Amino acid sequence: MQVILRQIDDSIIRRIDTSDLISIMEINMKTLPEHYSDYFYESLLAELPEAFLIAQKGSINIGYIMSKSEFGFSNFKKLGFVKKAHLVSVAVLEQFRNNGIGSALVEESIKAVQDKQCDEFYLEVRCSNNKAVKLYERLGFIIKQRHRAYYRDGEDAYMMAIEF
């Protein structure tokens, strides 16, 4: 049984299951220049299923978010070693953007990683992606670093993080 985490107009957000993986890979291929192996998607689903979510409009999958958890040095505390979540990828098909779907996916993922007792949540975002940067800032993320030539095409990324 699939549990609806949130409804936005006629769209829903829920956890994914393995039958959604092909659709998620297709959304990724259509919307983002970074692509991953089948195994990578499967491993993230196995590791942190609570934060691997999909948005649907009717029977059409229109967006997703996937994250993983890890232990590492804090983005906020000097010499702090913490459990943190990494937002690996979030995407919404272009024709379904600007309707709150991306925000809702991130908000539900934040809830999921907090429930898993993560101390922080971080992500990388293209410096040129002003809409995404503003969205993350609105949700409480702070720009912590700039990674030079982070992406394959040479573009820089902001590393943004939120502390719980």
N, C-alpha and C positions, 0 to 999 in steps of 0.2 A: 504494500500500500504506500502510495506517495503522499507525503504530508506537505501541504502548501504552507510555506513560511510567510509569504506576503503576497497580497494582491494589489496590483496597480492598474486601475481601470479594468480592461479585459485581458490583462497579462498576469501571470503568476510567477513566483520564484519558489523553487523547491530544490532539494538535494538531487544530484544526478545519480543515475545508476549506470551500470556498464552498457546498457543498450543505448545510452545517450552519447557515448564516446565518439562515434563516427560523426554525428551531427556537430559536436563541439569542435572536432578537427576541421570540419568544413567551415564553420564560422571563423575559426582561427585563420584558415587559408584565405578567406575572403576579406578579412579585416585588418590583419596584422602582418608585418614583414617577417616577424620571428615565428619559426615553426618548430615543432617538437616531434619526437618519435612516439609511436603508439605506446611503447613501454613507459615513457615518461608520464603520459596521461594516466595510465593504469597505476603507476606507482604513487602518484599524488592522490588518486582516488582511494587507494588502499591506506595511505598514510594519514590523511586528514579529510575523511569524507564529509565531515560537518561543514567544512569551508569550501567544498567543491559544489557549486550551485549552478543552476540553469534557469534562464528566463524563457517562458513560453507564452505565445499568444495563440490561443486555440491549440491546434496540434503542431504548430510551427515553433521550433526552437529558435530563439532570436538573440540570445546572449548567454554568456557564462562568466564565471570567475573561478579561479583555482589558486589554492595556496598550499604551503607546506609549513611544517614546524621544524625548528632546529634549536640547538643551544649554541650560544656564542656571546661575544662581547656586546655589551649594551651600546645602543646608539645614544644613550642619555647619561649614563653613569660612568665615571672614570673607573676602569678596572672592574666593572661589574660584569658578571657572567650570568646570563639570563636565558629563559625560554622565550623564544620569539617566533613569530609567524612571518612568513615571506609571501606577499601577494605576488604570485608568479605571472599571472595573466588575467586580464579582464577584457571582454569585447562584447559589443552589441552591433548587430547588423545595421548598416547605415540608415536604411529606411525606417528603423525603429528607434533611432536616437532622439535625444531631446524630449523624452517623455518620462524621465525619472528612473528608467530601468537600470542604467549604470550606477546611479547613486544607491538605489535599493540593493543591488548586488553587493556593493562595497559595504553598506550598512549591515546587511545580514551576515556577511563574512566577518566583519568586526565582532558581531555578537558571538559567532561560532568560535573564533579564536580566543575570545575572552572566556567563554565557557570551558575551553580546554586549558585554562590557566596560563595563557601566554602573557608575558609581561609587556611585550611590545609587538608592533606590527609594522613591517616596513615594505617598501616597494621601490622600483626604479621606474622612471617615466622620462620620455624624451623631453629635453629642455624646450623644444619648439611646440610641444603639445599643451598650449596655454589652457585650453578648456579642461583637460584632465588635471593639470596642476591646480587650477582654481577649485575643481570638484574635491580633490583630496584635501586642500587647505580648508574648505568649508566643513569637511568631515573631521577635522582636527589634526591632520598630518602636517608635519613641519619639514621644510627642506633642511636636511642635515649635512649633505655633501653634494659636490658635483663630480661625477665620474667622467673624465675626459675620454672621448672616443669609445664609449661604452658599447655602442651598437655596431654591427658589422659594416654599416655604411659610414662609420666614423662620427656619427652624431653623439654629442654628450648626453648624459642622463643625470637627472636629479635623483638622489636617494632621499626619499621622504619617509618619515616614521611617526608613529603615534605611540605614546606610553600610556599604559592603563594603571 
